[in-house]
Amino acid sequence: MISPSGRFDLPVDHEGGNGHLEAILREPADPVRSAVVCHPHPQGGGTMNNNVVYRVAKALAERRTSVLRFNFRGVGRSTGQYAGGVGEVDDARAALDFMATRHPDRPLWQAGFSFGARVGLQAGMADPRVSRLLAVGLAVRMFDLSFLEGPRRGLPLAIVQASNDEYGDRPEIEAFVARLPPPVRLWIVDDATHLFPGRLDALEETAGEAIEWLERTAPLDVKG
């Protein structure tokens, strides 16, 4: 039994064996939605306690969202080892499964920062239960994000980027977003770099604006 908020271990399968992901669940008494937030690169020191991940989760929680943060395999108390981004997509899927089961009658969102944005977007776009996507710090110089240029099931995608992001500054991210199918919107946090040092308050405020846009924006009907 999981308490309304707090740390716990989420059971998963790792390479055919039993394992778990260390996680933190934060939720209001009557959430209007649930969301998963994925952290930056494990090999760069990324964890679910990353400042950006925490602030994004906080912005969601303050808007009546049940939020799950978790450590990818091999991070913190999570079992397994780094799997090149492939196994981490499976971890994100396990987190989505958990939240979809916990709140089956609520919309399910996927969010992430940097590596976690790339992994989360891959998992979320392939999951028909996911209805909104939030990406912070898209590392367009580091990762192949061309999959975002193809069909996205009409899912609204909000992107928050630092103006001087070392892995995708304003000109780069604006050019990239211009190639993405709608509905998509980009927010730029001025005078900020990838980890938003000294600009975390501005990041949280901007993430809140992005969340509110996602609330107002319906998925496109792409049937047929």
C-alpha positions in Angstrom: 0.0 0.0 0.0 1.4 3.4 -1.0 0.9 6.5 1.0 -0.6 9.6 -0.7 2.9 11.1 -0.9 6.3 9.8 -0.2 9.1 7.4 -1.3 8.6 3.9 -2.4 10.0 1.2 -4.7 8.2 0.5 -7.9 8.5 -3.1 -9.1 9.8 -3.6 -12.6 11.3 -6.3 -14.9 15.0 -5.7 -15.7 16.5 -7.9 -18.3 13.9 -10.6 -17.5 14.5 -10.4 -13.8 12.7 -8.8 -10.9 13.8 -5.3 -9.8 12.5 -2.0 -8.7 12.7 1.7 -9.4 13.1 4.2 -6.5 10.3 6.7 -6.8 8.6 9.7 -5.1 4.9 10.2 -5.4 3.3 13.5 -4.6 -0.4 13.9 -5.1 -3.3 16.1 -3.9 -6.4 14.7 -2.3 -8.4 14.9 -5.5 -6.1 15.1 -8.5 -7.4 16.2 -11.9 -4.6 14.3 -13.7 -1.5 12.2 -13.2 2.0 12.7 -14.6 5.4 11.1 -14.8 8.5 13.3 -14.8 11.8 11.8 -16.0 15.3 13.0 -14.9 18.4 13.9 -16.9 21.2 11.6 -17.9 22.3 9.0 -15.3 25.9 9.1 -16.5 26.0 12.9 -15.9 24.7 12.7 -12.4 21.0 13.0 -13.2 18.6 11.8 -10.5 14.9 12.3 -9.6 16.1 14.9 -7.1 17.6 17.2 -9.9 16.6 20.8 -9.3 14.8 21.2 -12.6 12.9 17.9 -12.3 11.8 18.9 -8.8 10.6 22.3 -9.9 8.7 20.9 -12.9 7.1 18.3 -10.6 6.2 21.1 -8.1 4.6 23.2 -10.8 2.5 20.2 -11.8 1.6 19.3 -8.2 0.5 22.9 -7.5 -2.0 22.5 -10.4 -3.7 19.5 -8.8 -1.6 16.8 -10.5 -0.6 13.5 -9.0 3.2 13.5 -9.9 5.6 10.6 -10.0 9.4 11.1 -10.1 11.6 8.1 -10.2 15.2 7.1 -10.6 16.2 5.3 -13.8 17.7 1.8 -13.5 21.1 1.9 -11.7 20.5 5.3 -10.1 20.0 5.7 -6.3 18.2 2.6 -5.0 16.9 1.6 -8.4 18.2 -1.8 -9.5 19.8 -2.6 -12.8 22.3 -0.6 -14.8 22.4 2.1 -17.4 21.0 0.7 -20.7 21.9 3.3 -23.3 18.5 5.0 -23.3 16.6 1.9 -24.5 16.0 0.3 -21.1 15.3 3.7 -19.7 12.3 4.0 -22.1 11.0 0.8 -20.5 11.5 2.4 -17.1 9.3 5.3 -18.1 6.7 2.9 -19.5 6.6 1.1 -16.1 6.1 4.5 -14.4 3.3 5.3 -16.8 1.7 1.9 -16.1 1.8 2.6 -12.4 0.1 6.0 -12.7 -2.5 4.8 -15.2 -3.4 2.0 -12.8 -3.5 4.3 -9.8 -5.6 7.0 -11.5 -7.5 5.1 -14.3 -10.1 7.8 -14.7 -7.7 10.8 -14.9 -5.7 12.1 -17.9 -2.1 10.9 -18.0 0.7 13.3 -18.9 4.4 12.7 -19.6 7.1 15.2 -18.7 10.9 15.2 -18.6 14.1 17.2 -18.5 17.0 16.8 -21.0 17.7 13.1 -21.4 14.5 12.5 -19.4 12.6 14.6 -21.9 13.9 12.5 -24.8 13.2 9.2 -23.0 9.8 10.5 -21.8 8.7 11.7 -25.2 9.6 8.4 -26.7 7.6 6.5 -24.1 4.7 9.0 -24.1 4.2 9.2 -27.8 3.9 5.4 -28.1 1.4 5.1 -25.2 -2.2 5.7 -26.2 -3.1 6.6 -22.6 -0.9 9.7 -22.6 -2.7 12.9 -23.6 -0.2 15.7 -23.1 3.6 16.1 -23.3 5.9 18.5 -21.5 9.6 18.7 -22.4 12.2 20.9 -20.6 15.7 21.4 -22.0 15.6 19.5 -25.2 19.3 18.6 -26.0 19.1 19.0 -29.7 22.9 19.0 -30.1 23.3 15.8 -28.0 20.4 13.5 -28.9 18.6 12.4 -32.1 15.2 14.0 -31.7 14.1 13.6 -35.3 11.3 11.2 -34.1 9.5 14.3 -32.9 9.2 15.6 -36.5 6.9 12.7 -37.5 3.4 11.9 -36.4 2.6 12.5 -32.7 -1.0 11.3 -32.5 -2.0 14.9 -32.4 -0.7 15.2 -28.8 -0.1 18.8 -27.5 3.6 19.3 -26.8 4.9 22.1 -24.6 8.6 22.8 -24.7 10.5 25.0 -22.2 14.1 25.9 -23.1 16.9 28.1 -21.6 17.9 30.9 -24.0 21.6 30.0 -23.7 21.2 26.2 -23.4 24.5 24.6 -24.1 22.8 21.7 -25.9 20.2 23.8 -27.9 20.2 27.6 -27.6 17.4 29.9 -28.8 18.2 29.8 -32.5 18.6 26.0 -32.5 15.5 25.2 -30.6 13.4 27.7 -32.5 14.5 26.1 -35.8 13.8 22.7 -34.5 10.3 23.5 -33.1 9.4 25.1 -36.5 9.7 21.6 -38.0 7.4 19.9 -35.5 3.7 19.2 -36.3 1.1 21.0 -34.3 -0.1 21.4 -31.6 3.3 22.6 -30.2 4.4 25.7 -28.3 7.8 26.9 -27.2 8.7 29.0 -24.1 12.2 30.5 -23.6 13.6 31.3 -20.2 15.9 34.3 -20.7 19.4 34.5 -19.3 19.4 30.8 -18.5 21.6 27.9 -19.3 20.8 24.2 -19.4 20.5 23.5 -15.7 18.9 26.9 -15.0 21.3 28.0 -12.3 20.0 31.2 -10.7 16.9 30.9 -12.8 14.9 28.1 -11.2 12.1 30.4 -10.1 11.7 31.7 -13.6 11.8 28.1 -14.9 9.0 27.0 -12.4 6.9 30.0 -13.4 7.4 29.3 -17.1 6.6 25.6 -16.6 3.4 26.6 -14.9 2.5 28.7 -18.0 3.2 25.7 -20.2 1.1 23.4 -18.0 -1.8 25.9 -18.3 -1.4 25.9 -22.1 -1.6 22.1 -22.1 -4.7 22.2 -20.0 -6.4 24.5 -22.6 -5.1 22.7 -25.7 -7.0 19.7 -27.0 -5.3 16.9 -29.0 -5.8 17.2 -32.8 -8.0 14.6 -34.4 -5.6 12.7 -36.7 -7.8 9.8 -37.5 -8.1 8.8 -41.1 
